[in-house]
Amino acid sequence: MEKSTRTEEIPRQAPSSAVMLCVVGGLSLFWACFFTLLMRNSFLDPSLENLWYHLALRIALLVGFGACAFGVSRLRVDSTARRPPLVLFAGVAAFSLVAALSPLAYLALNAPLPLAFDLAAWALSGAGLGCLFFLWVPVVSNMDKSFTARCMAFSAACGGFVYLIINLLPSYFSITMLVVCPLASLVAQRIVAHDAGLCENAGIPYATSKENAGLSWSFGIIYIGYGIVFGLGAGSVTQLSGDVALFGGTAAFILLGSGIALVFMNRFSGRMSQIDVLRMVFPFLVVSLVCMTLFTGVLYALSNLLLLAGYLFLVVVSVAFEVQASRARKASPLFFVGMSQTALSGGMAGGFALGLLASATGTIDFAVLSGIALGLVVLLALFITFAPRRATTDPDEAADTPDTHEQGHWKVRCAAVAHDAGLSARETEVFFLLAKGRGIEHIQNKLCISGHTVKTHTYNIYRKMGINSREELLDAIEAGVPGALQSRDRA
């Protein structure tokens, strides 16, 4: 069971349009590479004659990604140094290196590469993509809630479009894109991280994050179950012949899942828990799996792609929930997102493994596997129905009491004063703690910054608001107008 204790979240300021564009562009390059390797592609798959080989390589990819997610969930990023561990950068570089060397080795040998080499290359590629994704997580977590949802949805949609372009290009251009995209995404990440900084919660140790998060055991089970179903759908797409229609359909359903996630977060954010989100995915799964069991041809392909849309919806919404939960519970966003991605990747690898079993033995086909997956969905429905309400964290969930109403009014008033005074994102965080009566030592420990930095931010806050003391700061909040504006009005 999860703990009910919550810590108060400090609102972030919305980033500029330039920052959002940079984040969306950088993350879209990650998604493009991920979709290219996970789904059917036009330049790697044709050289593989056996379906089981396709599936085995995807399993290696997901195992690498999941292993990276598991390791990163235990990392403590030094937010004061504003630079993640070098191993994450090395992982991204390794991905580009493998993407360049594998085709060259194939051309040099003029023969298929050994299975062991391919499995190692795809596992390393999965780990490299995981490193790139988790380099972005602390940066995105440092932004406000609406930005997190928008950038995840827009980047996934744009990533689907880039995936389509990669598959329509000649093979040598496609491979070049696969080499360059992660490096370009890394450059964008460093630009944004330098300007916006890292989320202070990224510096929280694993043990503290685990204790504060209080994730229930049902959290992993649900994500693993969903992952198996999504993996089965993605594995079924791999067996279809690759053509423009399939690649265009894949990009279209990626856009569909991302768009639904964006609409959902804009409309229901703060009014639904994450367990409700998991329940909302059921229509995707049931419709897709029933059609996969009953139909062939175009309807079968569309059913698989609908599962892909469900996967995108779940990932986008879950990440948006989890980075908010990390702030509310004072836990590392790397821990929250890392644990969910570990379970989801492990489940997807299991789904691909079912397809591999069917392909290698020839005893069962994908229609039968779809029926098995449908039974799994029914079991998950029963499990989630009777699981604890708080199987995962809703960052906005709070009791409807007079105290919380009063705190809400106070926070809104503080946010308005900070905005009118033109405080920066970090100054706003310090301002909220000053407004709560916190001292320098408490602020530096909570935000993982030095006491000198706290004093500098406090000086800037007082200067921008035109005040000289904590009492004047509180008076400005109670009045709802910064002291500087009050002075200007009197003048």
N, C-alpha and C positions, 0 to 999 in steps of 0.2 A: 504493500500500500504506500501511496505517496504521503508525504507530510503535508499538513494543511498550513504550516507557517509560511508567510510570504513577507518579503521585504519590499519596501516602497520603491518604485521605479522612478528614475529621474528622466523627464522627457528630453529627447534630443531635438535639435533644430533640424529643419528640412535642409538638405544640401542644395547647392546651386544646380541649375540645369546642366552646366558643363560637367560637374562631378557625376551627376546621374547618367549623362551620356557616356562618360568614360567607363563607369561601372557596367552599364548595360552592354557596351561594346566589348569590354574585356571578358565578361562572363559569357557572352554569346559565343565567343571563340572556344571557350571550354566546352560549351554544350555541343557545338558543331563537331568537335573531335570525339566527344563521348557518343553522340548519335551515330557517327560514321563507323565507329568500331563496334557498337552494340547492335545496330540494325544492319540490314542488308546494304552492301555498298557495291559500287561499280568497278572498283579497281583492285581490291584484295580478294574478294570471294571467287571471281571467275577462275582463278588459278587453282582452286581447291575442288577436287572432283567429288569427294564424299561429303554427304550432309553431316555425318558424325564428326568430321574434322572441323567444320564450321562451328558446331556446338561446343566442341572441346576447347577451341580457342576463346570463345565467349565466356566459358566457365573460368578459364585462366584470367581473363580480363576482370571479371567480377570478383574473383578471389583476391586479385591484386588490389583492386579498389577498396574492397571491404577490409583487407589487412591494413591498408593505409588509414582508413577511417578509424579502425580500432586503435591503432597506434597514436593517431593524432588526438583522439579523445582523452588520452592520458598526458598530452603535452601541456606544458605551461609556457605560453608565449610571454616574453618580457616586454610588456607594453611601454615601460619607461624607455627602453632602447629603440622602440618603434620599428623593430626588425624581427621577423619570425626566425625560427631556427634555420640554419643553412641547409639542413637535410631536405627541407621542402623545396628549396630552389634547385638542389641537386636532382630531386625527383623529376621536376619539370624538364630540366636539361636532358635527363636520361630518356624521357619520352621522345623528345625531338631527335635524339641520337639514334634510338632504336628505329624510329620511323624513317630515318634516312639510310641506315645501314642495312636493314632487312631487304629492301628492294635491290640495293646494290649487290648484296650477297646472292640474291636470287638470279640476277642478271649474270654475275660472274660465274656461278656454277651451272647456269642454264638447266637447272633441275630443281624440283621441290626441296625445300630445306628440311632437315630432320625434325620429327615431331617434337622432340625434347627442346630443340632450339626455338621453335615457334611458340611452344607453351611458355617458355621462360620469357620470350620477347613480349607476348601478350600480357603476361602477369606483371612484368615491369612497366608496360604501357598503362595498365590499370592503376598501378601504384602511382605513376607519374601524373595521371589525370586526377587522382585523388589529392595529391600534393597541391596541384593547381587550384582545385576547388576549395580546399581548406585554407589556402592562402587568402582567398577572397572572403571567407566567412567572418573573420574578425573585423574586416573593413566594413562589410555590409551591416554587421551588428552594431557598429558605431553610429549608424544613421537612425532616423526616426522610423516609426512603425510603418507608415504608409509607403515610405520610400523602399523599405525592405521588400514589401509585397510587390510593388510595381517593378522594381529592378529584377527580381527573380522571374516574374512572368514575362516581361519584355525581353529579357536576355534569352530565356528558353525559346520564345517565339522566333527571335532573330537567329538563334542558333539553328533552328530547323530550316530557316531559309538558307543559311550558309551551308548546311548539310546538303541541301539540294544542289547548290552551285558546285560544291566539291564533286558530287556524283555525276554532274553533267560535263565536267571538264575532262580532257584527255588524261590518261593515267599519270603521266609525269607531272602535270599541273596539280592533280589531286594529291599526289604524294608530297609535292612541294608545299601545298597548303597545310597538309597534316604536320609537316615539320615546322612551318613558320607560325601557325596560329597559336600554339601554346606559348611561344616566346613573345609574340605580340601581346597576348593576354597578360603575361607576366610583367611586361613593361607598363601596361595600363594599371596593373595592380600596384606597382611601386609608385607611380605618379599619384594615384588616389591616396595610398597609405601615407605618403609624405605630406600631403596637404591636410588630410582629414585625421590622420593618426589611427592608432589601433584601439579597439574596444578595451577599456580598462579591465573588464571581466576576463579577458583572455589570459591575464596573468594569475588567475586563481589556480592553485594546485588541484590535481585530480581528486585527492581525498576530500578536500573541502567542497569541490563541485559535486561529487557524488553524494555527500551528506546533505548539502543544501538542496540539490535537485530532487532527491527522494523519489526516483522513478520506480514504478511498480514492475513486478515480474511480467505482468500482462503486456506491458509496453513492447518488449522484444518479441513475444509470441505473435502479436497482431501483425507487426511489421514483417516478420519472417513469413507468415502465412500469405500476406499480400504479395510479398516478393516472389514467392513460388508461382502464384498465378500470373504476375506480370512477366516473369521469366519464361513461363510456358508460352505466353503470347508472343514475346519477342523472338523466341526460338522458332516458333511456327512461321514467322515472317521470313526468317533466314532460309527456309526451304523453298520459298517462292522465287521464281525467276526474276532477276533484277532487270527492270526497264524503267523508262521515264515515268510511266504511270505509277509504279510502285514508289519510286522516290518522291514524286509529287504528292502522292497520297500520304506518305510518311510525314512530309513537311506540313501538310494540311492538318493532320490530326495532332501533330505537336502544337500547332497554332491553336487548335480547338481546346486542347487541355489547358494550355497556358491562359487562353482567354477566359475560360470558365473560372479558373483559379483567381484571376484578377478581379472579375466581377464579384465572386464570392467574398474575397477579402475586403473589397470596397464596401460591400453591403452589410456583411454579417460580422466583421471584425469587432471583437469585444462582446458579442452577443451569443456566441457559440463556443463550446469547448472543443478540444482537439478530438475527443472521442466522438463527438457529433460529426466531425469531418470524416472520420474513418467510416462512420455509418453511411455518409453520403456517397461514398465510393461504390457501395453495393450495386446501385443500378448499372453503372459501367460494367461491373464484373458479370452480373447475371445475364444482361442482354448479350454481352460479347460471348460468353461461354456457351449459352444456349444456341446461338447462331453458329459457333464453331463446331458444335456437335451435330447440327442438323444440315448444314449447307456446305457446299464446295464452291470453288471458283471465286468470283468477285466478292460474293457475300462473305465467304470464309476470310478473304484478305481484309475486308473492311472490319470484320469482327476482331481480328488481331490488332488492327490499327486503333480500334476503339479502346482496347486494353492499354495501348501506348498513351492515349489521351488521358485515361484514368491514372496511369503512372505519373504523368507530368503534373496533373492536378494535385495528386497526393504529395509529391516532392516539393512543389512550389509552396503550397499552403503549409506543409509541415515545417519547412525551413523558416518561413515567416513566423509561425507560432513559436518555434524553438528558440530563435534569437531573442524574441520578446521574453520568453520564459527565463532565459539565462539572466536577463537584467533584473526581472522581478525577484528571482530567487538567489541572486548573487552567485551564480555558477558560470563557469566558462562556456561560451557559445560553442567552442570546439568540442566540449564534452557532450552537450545536448545533441548537436547535429551529428557528431561522430558516432554516437551510440545508435541513433536512428538509421544512419546510412550503413553502419555495420550490419544491423539486422536486415535491412532491406536488400543490401547487396548479397548477403548470405542466402536469403530466400530466393532471390533471382537466380543465383548460381544453382540452387536446388531445382528450380523450374527448368533451366537449361539441361540439367543432369537428367531429368525425366525424359526430355526430348532425346537426349543422347542414348538413353537406355532403349527407347522405342526404336531409334534409327539403327543402333548396333545389333539388336537382337531380332528385329523384324516381327516380334510377337504381338505388338500393339501399335496402333497408329495414333496420329494426333487427335483424331476425333474421340477416341477412347480416353486419351489424356485430358481432353477438354471436359469430358464427363466427370473424370476424377477431380479435376480442378473445381468444377461446379459443386461437387460434394464438399470439397474443402471450404468453399465460400459459405455453404450452408452452416458448416461447423463454426466458421468464424463469426457468422451472424449470431448464432446462439451464444458463442463465447463473449462477444462484445455486448450483447443484450444483458447478460448476467454478470459481466465484469464490473469492477468498481467504477463508479462514475468518473473518477479522476485517474484513469489509466495513463493519461498523458496530461501535460500541463497546459492550462489555459491562462495566459499571462494577464488577461483582463478580468478573470473570474474573481469576484469578491462578494462578501455578504452585503446585503442591502440594508445597511443600518445607518442611524443618524451619524455615527462617527465617521463612516466611510463617505457619507455625503459631505460632511464638513471638510474632510481632508480633500475631497475632490474639488470643492469650491476654492480651497486654499491653493491647491496646485494649479488650477486654471488661472487664478489671479496672479500667481507667481510667474506663470508662463507668459501672461500678457505683459507684465512689467518687464521681464527679460527681453521680450521681443521689441517693446517700445524703446528700451534703452539701447538696443543694438548689440546685445551681448553675443559673443561667439559661442560655439557649441560647448567648449570646455568651461568657459566662464559661466554659462547657464547651469552646468552641473554643480560648480562651486557655489553659485548663487542659491540654488535650491537647498544645499546643505547649510549654508549660512542662515537662510530663512528659518530652518528648523532648529537653530541654536547650536549647531555643531561647531567645535573648536578646530584649530589647525591640525592637531594630531589625528583627530578622527577623520578629517577630510583627506589628509594625505594617505592614510591607511585604506580608506574606502576607494579612492580613485587611483591608488598606486602611483602617486607622484610625490615629489619632495616637498618639505615644508616651505622652502624658498619659493617653489612654484605656486603653492597655495597663496602665499603672501602677495606674489606678483599678480595673480588673478584677482585677489581681493582688492588690491589697489586699483586695478583697471575697472573693476565693477563699481567701486565707489566713485571713480573719476567719471565714468560714463553716466552714472545716475545722478551726479552732482550732490553727493552726500559725504558725510565724514565719519559716521559711526554706525554700529549695528542697530541702534535704536532708530536712527533715521531710515535705515533700510526697512525695518519692520513697519514704520509709519508709512513709507511709500507703498508697501504691499497692501496694507490695510486700506489706503486711499485708492489703490488700483492704478496709480500713476507714478512713474519714477520721479524722484526728487528733483532731477534736472528740469523736467517738464513743469513741475509745480513752480520752481523758481522762475522759469521763463514766463509762466502765466502771470505771476505776481508782478514781474517787471513790466 
